[in-house]
Amino acid sequence: MLPVYVSSHGWALFELGVLDAVFGMGMALIGVLVIIANTGRNLLAYLSALIALSVISTSMWLLMPDTLLLKALSLLILGMAFGGARVHIRVAIACRYSEAAVGLYVSRANALATPVLLVTLTVALLLQTSATRFARGHTRVEAVGA
């Protein structure tokens, strides 16, 4: 959805690259912080911090002006929240299941994610197309009536 956002705001490929890179940097940064902090002892605080990061990032995205710096900062924070949740889920799975079971579950999740993503994007595209057609048809009726 990031390419759609960038193109709808008239930004170029450079801005898309910056935003995508900053999201990845956030994911890497939280990995380093997890290693340093050894959050296994303070799991509730860690998960609460991830939720807080998600709320802060979403609020920034929705409420701040559309400048590259503010959107990049928002995606850095969101990358940290997403990466932190990803690290925690992987640790939880690795501690509870055998290596073979983890591989099986991950492959099944990846196999399921592809059709779910395809259906979601298809529905979104159909809704957007029908909304655009409705708006164009509605505009033509107003123009003819005026």
Kinemage of the C-alpha trace (Angstrom):
@kinemage 1
@onewidth
@group {chain A} dominant
@subgroup {mainchain}
@vectorlist {calphas} color= white
{ca met a 1} P 0.000 0.000 0.000
{ca leu a 2} L 2.994 2.292 0.397
{ca pro a 3} L 3.452 2.692 -3.399
{ca val a 4} L -0.219 3.656 -3.692
{ca tyr a 5} L 0.167 6.251 -0.939
{ca val a 6} L 3.311 7.699 -2.518
{ca ser a 7} L 1.790 7.946 -5.997
{ca ser a 8} L -1.471 9.421 -4.707
{ca his a 9} L 0.497 12.242 -3.077
{ca gly a 10} L 2.491 12.948 -6.232
{ca trp a 11} L 5.769 11.755 -4.781
{ca ala a 12} L 8.419 9.941 -6.792
{ca leu a 13} L 10.316 6.677 -6.547
{ca phe a 14} L 12.931 8.341 -4.337
{ca glu a 15} L 10.376 9.039 -1.603
{ca leu a 16} L 9.071 5.475 -1.842
{ca gly a 17} L 12.613 4.164 -1.408
{ca val a 18} L 13.230 6.380 1.602
{ca leu a 19} L 10.005 5.325 3.329
{ca asp a 20} L 10.592 1.629 2.629
{ca ala a 21} L 14.197 1.826 3.822
{ca val a 22} L 13.234 3.607 7.038
{ca phe a 23} L 10.631 0.909 7.794
{ca gly a 24} L 13.349 -1.741 7.379
{ca met a 25} L 15.723 0.258 9.580
{ca gly a 26} L 13.074 0.309 12.314
{ca met a 27} L 12.789 -3.479 12.134
{ca ala a 28} L 16.567 -3.840 12.365
{ca leu a 29} L 16.832 -1.330 15.204
{ca ile a 30} L 14.317 -3.167 17.375
{ca gly a 31} L 16.239 -6.396 16.801
{ca val a 32} L 19.375 -4.774 18.182
{ca leu a 33} L 17.449 -3.308 21.130
{ca val a 34} L 15.930 -6.724 21.915
{ca ile a 35} L 19.375 -8.280 22.018
{ca ile a 36} L 20.691 -5.529 24.269
{ca ala a 37} L 17.690 -5.402 26.604
{ca asn a 38} L 17.099 -9.175 26.848
{ca thr a 39} L 13.367 -8.579 27.179
{ca gly a 40} L 12.482 -12.115 28.284
{ca arg a 41} L 12.327 -10.927 31.888
{ca asn a 42} L 10.038 -7.969 31.216
{ca leu a 43} L 7.632 -9.426 28.682
{ca leu a 44} L 4.602 -7.374 29.719
{ca ala a 45} L 6.535 -4.111 29.526
{ca tyr a 46} L 7.971 -5.156 26.152
{ca leu a 47} L 4.569 -5.981 24.650
{ca ser a 48} L 3.053 -2.802 26.114
{ca ala a 49} L 5.850 -0.788 24.516
{ca leu a 50} L 5.141 -2.418 21.140
{ca ile a 51} L 1.467 -1.498 21.388
{ca ala a 52} L 2.397 2.050 22.389
{ca leu a 53} L 4.778 2.301 19.419
{ca ser a 54} L 2.012 1.156 17.081
{ca val a 55} L -0.445 3.711 18.458
{ca ile a 56} L 2.125 6.511 18.275
{ca ser a 57} L 3.072 5.607 14.715
{ca thr a 58} L -0.526 5.405 13.531
{ca ser a 59} L -1.384 8.701 15.222
{ca met a 60} L 1.605 10.389 13.624
{ca trp a 61} L 0.686 9.001 10.212
{ca leu a 62} L -2.894 10.225 10.417
{ca leu a 63} L -2.466 13.544 12.238
{ca met a 64} L 0.833 14.995 11.027
{ca pro a 65} L 1.263 16.869 7.735
{ca asp a 66} L 2.285 14.915 4.638
{ca thr a 67} L 6.000 15.642 4.701
{ca leu a 68} L 8.619 13.033 3.895
{ca leu a 69} L 10.454 13.502 7.195
{ca leu a 70} L 7.351 13.014 9.375
{ca lys a 71} L 6.122 10.028 7.350
{ca ala a 72} L 9.601 8.486 7.518
{ca leu a 73} L 9.700 8.938 11.295
{ca ser a 74} L 6.265 7.352 11.573
{ca leu a 75} L 7.374 4.364 9.496
{ca leu a 76} L 10.568 4.012 11.552
{ca ile a 77} L 8.447 3.693 14.688
{ca leu a 78} L 6.005 1.336 12.963
{ca gly a 79} L 8.929 -0.776 11.752
{ca met a 80} L 10.164 -1.044 15.325
{ca ala a 81} L 6.713 -2.164 16.535
{ca phe a 82} L 6.289 -4.661 13.701
{ca gly a 83} L 9.829 -6.006 14.032
{ca gly a 84} L 9.497 -6.342 17.798
{ca ala a 85} L 6.291 -8.333 17.483
{ca arg a 86} L 7.896 -10.493 14.804
{ca val a 87} L 10.915 -11.241 17.004
{ca his a 88} L 8.705 -12.124 19.962
{ca ile a 89} L 6.481 -14.425 17.898
{ca arg a 90} L 9.500 -16.236 16.466
{ca val a 91} L 11.004 -16.741 19.917
{ca ala a 92} L 7.705 -18.022 21.301
{ca ile a 93} L 7.316 -20.487 18.439
{ca ala a 94} L 10.929 -21.676 18.636
{ca cys a 95} L 10.659 -22.304 22.391
{ca arg a 96} L 7.413 -24.291 22.184
{ca tyr a 97} L 7.777 -26.412 19.049
{ca ser a 98} L 10.397 -28.574 17.383
{ca glu a 99} L 12.413 -27.254 14.472
{ca ala a 100} L 10.475 -29.428 12.007
{ca ala a 101} L 7.121 -28.212 13.356
{ca val a 102} L 8.225 -24.576 13.141
{ca gly a 103} L 9.258 -25.055 9.508
{ca leu a 104} L 5.916 -26.679 8.728
{ca tyr a 105} L 3.909 -23.908 10.445
{ca val a 106} L 5.873 -21.131 8.762
{ca ser a 107} L 5.500 -22.713 5.316
{ca arg a 108} L 1.757 -23.154 5.854
{ca ala a 109} L 1.404 -19.550 7.025
{ca asn a 110} L 3.308 -18.294 3.981
{ca ala a 111} L 1.200 -20.469 1.675
{ca leu a 112} L -1.989 -19.126 3.246
{ca ala a 113} L -0.816 -15.507 3.182
{ca thr a 114} L -0.520 -15.393 -0.605
{ca pro a 115} L -4.171 -16.154 -1.463
{ca val a 116} L -5.405 -14.004 1.440
{ca leu a 117} L -3.342 -11.082 0.153
{ca leu a 118} L -4.560 -11.688 -3.383
{ca val a 119} L -8.223 -11.711 -2.308
{ca thr a 120} L -7.744 -8.620 -0.118
{ca leu a 121} L -6.062 -6.628 -2.881
{ca thr a 122} L -8.668 -7.759 -5.439
{ca val a 123} L -11.541 -6.660 -3.210
{ca ala a 124} L -9.814 -3.333 -2.506
{ca leu a 125} L -9.226 -2.761 -6.219
{ca leu a 126} L -12.849 -3.615 -7.067
{ca leu a 127} L -14.137 -1.273 -4.368
{ca gln a 128} L -11.851 1.512 -5.537
{ca thr a 129} L -12.852 0.997 -9.167
{ca ser a 130} L -16.573 0.989 -8.401
{ca ala a 131} L -16.216 4.064 -6.178
{ca thr a 132} L -14.354 5.858 -8.966
{ca arg a 133} L -17.014 4.898 -11.508
{ca phe a 134} L -19.749 6.029 -9.134
{ca ala a 135} L -18.027 9.369 -8.571
{ca arg a 136} L -17.542 9.927 -12.305
{ca gly a 137} L -21.150 8.991 -13.063
{ca his a 138} L -22.397 11.174 -10.224
{ca thr a 139} L -20.316 14.112 -11.502
{ca arg a 140} L -21.669 13.705 -15.052
{ca val a 141} L -25.254 13.761 -13.801
{ca glu a 142} L -24.572 16.962 -11.859
{ca ala a 143} L -22.875 18.527 -14.884
{ca val a 144} L -25.774 17.623 -17.188
{ca gly a 145} L -28.324 18.902 -14.667
{ca ala a 146} L -26.503 22.210 -14.201
